[in-house]
Amino acid sequence: MKRSLYLFVLTLFTIGLAMSCREEKTAGEKIEDGIEKVGDGIEDGAEEVEDAVEDAADDN
């Protein structure tokens, strides 16, 4: 009985330790990531427009 109780406590401790090691992002880091994603989207859109304009110019 004691052995299973020790094993249970050890398991809970291990899970707790693993969960506490997660890296949490601050609000500033989350905002920064969002801004980067928007910037990447704008950049991708601009490249698509550029390609479409070049294709249209080549057709004429």
The first five atom37 places (N, CA, C, CB, O) and aatype in JSON, in Angstrom:
{
  "aatype": [12, 11, 1, 15, 10, 18, 10, 13, 19, 10, 16, 10, 13, 16, 9, 7, 10, 0, 12, 15, 4, 1, 6, 6, 11, 16, 0, 7, 6, 11, 9, 6, 3, 7, 9, 6, 11, 19, 7, 3, 7, 9, 6, 3, 7, 0, 6, 6, 19, 6, 3, 0, 19, 6, 3, 0, 0, 3, 3, 2],
  "atom_mask": [
    [1, 1, 1, 1, 1],
    [1, 1, 1, 1, 1],
    [1, 1, 1, 1, 1],
    [1, 1, 1, 1, 1],
    [1, 1, 1, 1, 1],
    [1, 1, 1, 1, 1],
    [1, 1, 1, 1, 1],
    [1, 1, 1, 1, 1],
    [1, 1, 1, 1, 1],
    [1, 1, 1, 1, 1],
    [1, 1, 1, 1, 1],
    [1, 1, 1, 1, 1],
    [1, 1, 1, 1, 1],
    [1, 1, 1, 1, 1],
    [1, 1, 1, 1, 1],
    [1, 1, 1, 0, 1],
    [1, 1, 1, 1, 1],
    [1, 1, 1, 1, 1],
    [1, 1, 1, 1, 1],
    [1, 1, 1, 1, 1],
    [1, 1, 1, 1, 1],
    [1, 1, 1, 1, 1],
    [1, 1, 1, 1, 1],
    [1, 1, 1, 1, 1],
    [1, 1, 1, 1, 1],
    [1, 1, 1, 1, 1],
    [1, 1, 1, 1, 1],
    [1, 1, 1, 0, 1],
    [1, 1, 1, 1, 1],
    [1, 1, 1, 1, 1],
    [1, 1, 1, 1, 1],
    [1, 1, 1, 1, 1],
    [1, 1, 1, 1, 1],
    [1, 1, 1, 0, 1],
    [1, 1, 1, 1, 1],
    [1, 1, 1, 1, 1],
    [1, 1, 1, 1, 1],
    [1, 1, 1, 1, 1],
    [1, 1, 1, 0, 1],
    [1, 1, 1, 1, 1],
    [1, 1, 1, 0, 1],
    [1, 1, 1, 1, 1],
    [1, 1, 1, 1, 1],
    [1, 1, 1, 1, 1],
    [1, 1, 1, 0, 1],
    [1, 1, 1, 1, 1],
    [1, 1, 1, 1, 1],
    [1, 1, 1, 1, 1],
    [1, 1, 1, 1, 1],
    [1, 1, 1, 1, 1],
    [1, 1, 1, 1, 1],
    [1, 1, 1, 1, 1],
    [1, 1, 1, 1, 1],
    [1, 1, 1, 1, 1],
    [1, 1, 1, 1, 1],
    [1, 1, 1, 1, 1],
    [1, 1, 1, 1, 1],
    [1, 1, 1, 1, 1],
    [1, 1, 1, 1, 1],
    [1, 1, 1, 1, 1]
  ],
  "atom_positions": [
    [[0.82, -1.19, 0.0], [0.0, 0.0, 0.0], [0.87, 1.26, 0.0], [-0.94, -0.01, 1.2], [0.61, 2.21, -0.74]],
    [[1.91, 1.25, 0.84], [2.8, 2.4, 0.9], [3.5, 2.63, -0.43], [3.83, 2.22, 2.02], [3.67, 3.77, -0.87]],
    [[3.89, 1.56, -1.06], [4.62, 1.66, -2.32], [3.75, 2.32, -3.4], [5.1, 0.27, -2.79], [4.23, 3.17, -4.15]],
    [[2.49, 1.93, -3.47], [1.6, 2.52, -4.47], [1.32, 3.99, -4.13], [0.27, 1.73, -4.55], [1.17, 4.8, -5.04]],
    [[1.25, 4.33, -2.86], [1.05, 5.72, -2.45], [2.27, 6.55, -2.83], [0.78, 5.82, -0.93], [2.13, 7.67, -3.32]],
    [[3.46, 6.03, -2.6], [4.68, 6.73, -2.98], [4.76, 6.92, -4.51], [5.91, 5.96, -2.48], [5.15, 7.98, -4.99]],
    [[4.38, 5.9, -5.23], [4.39, 5.97, -6.69], [3.4, 7.03, -7.17], [4.05, 4.6, -7.29], [3.69, 7.79, -8.1]],
    [[2.23, 7.08, -6.55], [1.21, 8.07, -6.91], [1.72, 9.49, -6.62], [-0.1, 7.81, -6.14], [1.57, 10.38, -7.46]],
    [[2.32, 9.7, -5.47], [2.84, 11.02, -5.1], [3.98, 11.41, -6.04], [3.34, 11.01, -3.63], [4.06, 12.57, -6.47]],
    [[4.84, 10.48, -6.37], [5.94, 10.75, -7.29], [5.41, 11.12, -8.67], [6.86, 9.52, -7.39], [5.94, 12.02, -9.32]],
    [[4.37, 10.43, -9.12], [3.76, 10.72, -10.41], [3.18, 12.13, -10.41], [2.67, 9.7, -10.74], [3.39, 12.89, -11.36]],
    [[2.45, 12.49, -9.37], [1.88, 13.84, -9.27], [2.98, 14.9, -9.26], [1.0, 13.97, -8.01], [2.86, 15.95, -9.9]],
    [[4.04, 14.65, -8.53], [5.15, 15.58, -8.46], [5.8, 15.76, -9.83], [6.19, 15.1, -7.45], [6.13, 16.88, -10.23]],
    [[5.98, 14.66, -10.55], [6.59, 14.72, -11.88], [5.71, 15.5, -12.85], [6.83, 13.3, -12.42], [6.21, 16.32, -13.63]],
    [[4.42, 15.25, -12.8], [3.49, 15.99, -13.67], [3.5, 17.48, -13.33], [2.05, 15.42, -13.55], [3.54, 18.33, -14.22]],
    [[3.48, 17.78, -12.06], [3.52, 19.18, -11.62], [4.8, 19.87, -12.05], [0.0, 0.0, 0.0], [4.77, 21.03, -12.47]],
    [[5.9, 19.19, -11.95], [7.18, 19.76, -12.36], [7.21, 20.0, -13.86], [8.32, 18.84, -11.94], [7.71, 21.04, -14.31]],
    [[6.7, 19.06, -14.63], [6.69, 19.21, -16.08], [5.78, 20.36, -16.5], [6.23, 17.9, -16.76], [6.12, 21.1, -17.43]],
    [[4.66, 20.53, -15.85], [3.72, 21.59, -16.21], [4.28, 22.97, -15.83], [2.36, 21.36, -15.51], [3.99, 23.96, -16.51]],
    [[5.04, 23.05, -14.79], [5.57, 24.33, -14.35], [6.74, 24.8, -15.22], [6.01, 24.25, -12.91], [7.11, 25.97, -15.16]],
    [[7.3, 23.92, -16.01], [8.43, 24.27, -16.86], [8.01, 24.87, -18.2], [9.29, 23.05, -17.1], [8.86, 25.28, -18.99]],
    [[6.7, 24.92, -18.46], [6.23, 25.49, -19.71], [6.58, 26.97, -19.77], [4.72, 25.29, -19.88], [6.55, 27.67, -18.76]],
    [[6.91, 27.41, -20.96], [7.27, 28.82, -21.14], [6.0, 29.59, -21.48], [8.36, 28.99, -22.26], [5.34, 29.3, -22.48]],
    [[5.68, 30.56, -20.67], [4.5, 31.39, -20.88], [4.92, 32.66, -21.61], [3.8, 31.73, -19.53], [5.96, 33.25, -21.29]],
    [[4.13, 33.08, -22.59], [4.42, 34.3, -23.31], [3.75, 35.48, -22.61], [3.96, 34.2, -24.79], [2.63, 35.36, -22.12]],
    [[4.44, 36.59, -22.58], [3.86, 37.79, -22.03], [2.93, 38.41, -23.07], [4.96, 38.79, -21.6], [2.93, 38.03, -24.24]],
    [[2.13, 39.37, -22.62], [1.2, 40.04, -23.54], [1.97, 40.73, -24.66], [0.32, 41.06, -22.78], [1.55, 40.72, -25.82]],
    [[3.1, 41.34, -24.32], [3.91, 42.02, -25.33], [4.43, 41.06, -26.39], [0.0, 0.0, 0.0], [4.46, 41.39, -27.58]],
    [[4.84, 39.86, -25.97], [5.34, 38.87, -26.92], [4.21, 38.37, -27.83], [5.98, 37.69, -26.17], [4.42, 38.12, -29.02]],
    [[3.02, 38.22, -27.26], [1.87, 37.78, -28.06], [1.53, 38.83, -29.1], [0.65, 37.49, -27.17], [1.24, 38.5, -30.25]],
    [[1.56, 40.11, -28.7], [1.27, 41.2, -29.64], [2.32, 41.23, -30.73], [1.22, 42.55, -28.9], [2.0, 41.4, -31.91]],
    [[3.57, 41.08, -30.35], [4.67, 41.08, -31.31], [4.51, 39.96, -32.33], [6.02, 40.96, -30.59], [4.74, 40.16, -33.52]],
    [[4.14, 38.77, -31.86], [3.92, 37.64, -32.77], [2.77, 37.94, -33.73], [3.62, 36.35, -31.97], [2.85, 37.62, -34.92]],
    [[1.71, 38.55, -33.22], [0.58, 38.9, -34.07], [0.96, 39.9, -35.14], [0.0, 0.0, 0.0], [0.54, 39.78, -36.29]],
    [[1.74, 40.89, -34.75], [2.19, 41.91, -35.71], [3.06, 41.27, -36.79], [2.98, 43.03, -34.99], [2.94, 41.61, -37.96]],
    [[3.92, 40.35, -36.4], [4.77, 39.66, -37.38], [3.93, 38.86, -38.36], [5.77, 38.74, -36.67], [4.23, 38.84, -39.56]],
    [[2.88, 38.19, -37.87], [2.02, 37.41, -38.75], [1.29, 38.3, -39.74], [1.0, 36.6, -37.92], [1.18, 37.97, -40.92]],
    [[0.8, 39.45, -39.26], [0.13, 40.39, -40.16], [1.1, 40.91, -41.2], [-0.49, 41.56, -39.37], [0.77, 41.01, -42.38]],
    [[2.31, 41.25, -40.77], [3.33, 41.73, -41.7], [3.67, 40.69, -42.75], [0.0, 0.0, 0.0], [3.82, 41.01, -43.93]],
    [[3.78, 39.44, -42.33], [4.06, 38.36, -43.28], [2.91, 38.21, -44.28], [4.29, 37.02, -42.54], [3.15, 37.98, -45.47]],
    [[1.68, 38.34, -43.8], [0.53, 38.24, -44.69], [0.51, 39.35, -45.71], [0.0, 0.0, 0.0], [0.21, 39.13, -46.89]],
    [[0.83, 40.56, -45.27], [0.88, 41.7, -46.19], [1.97, 41.5, -47.23], [1.1, 43.01, -45.43], [1.78, 41.77, -48.41]],
    [[3.11, 41.02, -46.77], [4.24, 40.78, -47.68], [3.87, 39.72, -48.72], [5.47, 40.33, -46.89], [4.18, 39.89, -49.91]],
    [[3.22, 38.65, -48.29], [2.8, 37.59, -49.22], [1.79, 38.14, -50.23], [2.19, 36.4, -48.45], [1.87, 37.83, -51.42]],
    [[0.86, 38.96, -49.76], [-0.13, 39.56, -50.65], [0.51, 40.47, -51.68], [0.0, 0.0, 0.0], [0.12, 40.47, -52.84]],
    [[1.49, 41.25, -51.24], [2.19, 42.16, -52.15], [2.94, 41.37, -53.22], [3.16, 43.07, -51.38], [2.97, 41.77, -54.39]],
    [[3.55, 40.26, -52.84], [4.26, 39.42, -53.82], [3.29, 38.83, -54.84], [5.02, 38.3, -53.11], [3.61, 38.74, -56.02]],
    [[2.11, 38.42, -54.38], [1.11, 37.87, -55.3], [0.64, 38.94, -56.29], [-0.09, 37.31, -54.52], [0.47, 38.66, -57.48]],
    [[0.43, 40.16, -55.8], [0.02, 41.26, -56.68], [1.12, 41.55, -57.69], [-0.32, 42.53, -55.85], [0.85, 41.76, -58.88]],
    [[2.36, 41.57, -57.22], [3.49, 41.82, -58.12], [3.56, 40.77, -59.22], [4.81, 41.85, -57.32], [3.77, 41.09, -60.39]],
    [[3.38, 39.5, -58.84], [3.4, 38.41, -59.83], [2.25, 38.57, -60.83], [3.31, 37.04, -59.12], [2.44, 38.35, -62.03]],
    [[1.08, 38.95, -60.35], [-0.06, 39.11, -61.24], [0.18, 40.26, -62.21], [-1.34, 39.35, -60.43], [-0.18, 40.16, -63.39]],
    [[0.77, 41.35, -61.74], [1.06, 42.49, -62.61], [2.1, 42.1, -63.65], [1.56, 43.71, -61.8], [1.97, 42.47, -64.82]],
    [[3.11, 41.36, -63.25], [4.14, 40.92, -64.21], [3.53, 39.98, -65.25], [5.29, 40.21, -63.48], [3.86, 40.08, -66.43]],
    [[2.66, 39.09, -64.82], [2.0, 38.17, -65.77], [1.13, 38.95, -66.76], [1.14, 37.13, -65.01], [1.12, 38.65, -67.95]],
    [[0.41, 39.95, -66.25], [-0.43, 40.76, -67.13], [0.4, 41.55, -68.11], [-1.31, 41.7, -66.31], [0.0, 41.71, -69.27]],
    [[1.56, 42.06, -67.69], [2.43, 42.81, -68.56], [3.04, 41.9, -69.62], [3.53, 43.5, -67.75], [3.21, 42.31, -70.77]],
    [[3.36, 40.67, -69.25], [3.93, 39.72, -70.2], [2.9, 39.33, -71.28], [4.43, 38.47, -69.47], [3.26, 39.08, -72.43]],
    [[1.62, 39.27, -70.88], [0.57, 38.89, -71.82], [0.35, 39.97, -72.86], [-0.72, 38.6, -71.08], [-0.09, 39.68, -73.97]],
    [[0.63, 41.23, -72.52], [0.4, 42.33, -73.47], [1.62, 42.59, -74.24], [-0.03, 43.59, -72.77], [1.64, 43.48, -75.09]]
  ]
}
